[in-house]
Structures are given as C-alpha cells and as structure tokens.
Amino acid sequence: MAHESIEEDTAPVVAVDQEDNAGSGDGDSAYDSDQLSRFTASLSSSVKEYKFENGRRYHAYQSGAYNFPNDDPEQDRLDMFHHIILLGCDGKLHLAPIRGDGMRILDIGCGTGIWALQMGDEYQSAEITGNDLSPIQPGWVPPNVRFLVDNVEQPWADTQPYDYIHCRYMAASIQDWPGLVKQCFDNLKPGGWVEFQDYDTACVSQDNTIPKNYKVAEMLSLLRGACDSIGRLLDPGPRLKGWVENAGFENITQRIIPLPVGIWPKDKKMKEIGAFMTLQYTEGVEAFTLAPFTGILGWTKEEVEVFNIGVRNHAKDRRIHTLHNFHIVYAQKPS
C-alpha cells in the first residue's frame, strides 16, 4: 500500500535503577571516576580500537563542510556510538527488511567504516560502498567493501543504482536534507530501500529530573544555534519521516530508540547504553564544542574548556535522568 506508515510516536519508558540512584547529597551526586570506569572498562574494550591523543585533527577535503574532528579520539567516539546504536537495535545492523546478499549497498557518511565492514562480513556476496569526506577508513578491507572520499550533497560519482542506502548520524553535516533524501530516491533501484538514523538532541526526562541550569542542555542549545547559523541542522531525527514521505517513498516505518545518559536505568541494556552515552559527553564533549564554539560563536579555547567542565559534571550527575530520542526511518522506493 503506497505511503503506508507504521510509527512509534514516543520512546519506551526507561525505568530508574533505584538502588544505583541512592543518595542525593552533593558529595555523591556524580559518578566518581572509579565507579564509571569499573562499569565501562569491560564494555569499552570491544569497541575502542584507537588511542586518545592530545590535539585535534580536522578533514581537509572541502574544509568547512564538517566542523568536527576526524582524529583518533573522535574515531574512537564514533565507533563507540556505533556500538550504542547496535545495542539499541538489538544487535541488528539495519532494520529495513533487506535480503543483504547480492545487493549493491551504499553507506552515506561512513566515518571509520565500521558499519560497512560489518555489513561486508555479514553479507559476503553484497557489494558495499562507503563514502565520507575524511579518508580515515582502514587501508585493508574485504574484497566486497570499498571506500570513497566524496561529498554526498554534490552529484554522485557512481551513477549505478543501489538496492539499499544507509545514512546514520549525519547531524550538523548536511545543508539540504530534502535534497539528500531525493538523491537517495533517485539513486535507488525500483523496490530498493533507504534507512535514515539520526538524533533529536533535545534533553528529555520521564521523571522531570533535569534542572533549569543543566549544562548538557545549554551546550546543545548553543551548538544548535551555531549549526543553524551555518545552515546545518543539528536535529534531523524528528523530520526524517516527513522528508522521506515528500520524496515519494512508500512502506514507511519509524522507530524511536531512547538513549539514556548515565547508568541510572534499571534495564541492563539501557544501563550499558547510558554508560557509553556518558562517555560521549565526558570524553567527547570537546569534539562537539571546540571548533563550533571558537570558529562560529567566537569563544576562546579557554572559555570552551571551562564551560565543558560543567557539561561533564552534569553528564555524570546520578540524580539527573536524561534521555535523547534517536529516530530510525526506513522506506521503500515504489517498484
């Protein structure tokens, strides 16, 4: 049926682990380093493949099209985020109902290439292409995987149509989202599938525990303004379904995955996601803020560093039960 839509309007409720949430004084309001490290040490080992180093490195190809680093710490964070989304999707690399084997597959904004490589392992007869502005992918890849340096908002070099196009976590990276969705439509075979996965960075709480001076929300508000000023949307997630509908896709399904910040959830999987999301802010906040705040908002590096201390402290505050909603929309091109 054309334009059939299956939608989850709200994210599932995430229960609080009351035992872990004990204590309300200033002395125990934040997870101490040892506590968080103990919980995340074994989890991190499987997804941390790069060393953290001093300094930041940014891509050179079409400079300004992406305002975040591509150095080893950021590659580590991106691989960690891949692991977060795998957890949220119950270990599935995709939700679109594709057969995989024998298909031509494109991964838009492939980053470190981890998704494309894992897809290549899972579907060994598929032909998988990943493109990105930064050539940070591994030099050795399986024979069914290749990587290209390309800007997806310009005419695509490879004009042969795909069976499945995957686009994940392109927040603050795209100027013309409806144009990109239309390019995906035009470059799919009839009956082919597209899958978009992206953020709504708004901080929400199901038990109203977010304070008015919450530094994580303040940081994201400032970053949202910086991105808006250069025409790059920070929160594409809630708009994905509408763009997909307008492009002419059918059999549209939307799913919303809650991403907690902190190890406060009672559910084991949500607690694991929350641990990694905390690290996104405690270890990754400089990647979000340094270039946009200094280059767009006019802050000094020292002002950013001082501000980020508050962000890290609030991200670790065990009394604040923050969630972000992560939107996944997949749809089919009419046959």
HELIX and SHEET records of a PDB file:
HELIX    1   1 ASP A   26  ASP A   28  5                                   3    
HELIX    2   2 SER A   33  SER A   44  1                                  12    
HELIX    3   3 ASP A   72  GLY A   88  1                                  17    
HELIX    4   4 ILE A  114  GLU A  122  1                                   9    
HELIX    5   5 TRP A  177  ASP A  186  1                                  10    
HELIX    6   6 LYS A  215  SER A  229  1                                  15    
HELIX    7   7 GLY A  237  ARG A  239  5                                   3    
HELIX    8   8 LEU A  240  ALA A  247  1                                   8    
HELIX    9   9 LYS A  268  THR A  282  1                                  15    
HELIX   10  10 VAL A  285  GLY A  295  1                                  11    
HELIX   11  11 LYS A  301  ALA A  315  1                                  15    
SHEET    1   A 8 SER A   5  GLU A   7  0                                        
SHEET    2   A 8 GLU A 250  VAL A 261  1                                        
SHEET    3   A 8 THR A 322  GLN A 332 -1                                        
SHEET    4   A 8 LEU A 188  VAL A 204 -1                                        
SHEET    5   A 8 TYR A 162  ARG A 168  1                                        
SHEET    6   A 8 ARG A 104  ILE A 108  1                                        
SHEET    7   A 8 GLU A 127  ASP A 132  1                                        
SHEET    8   A 8 VAL A 145  VAL A 149  1                                        
END                                                                             
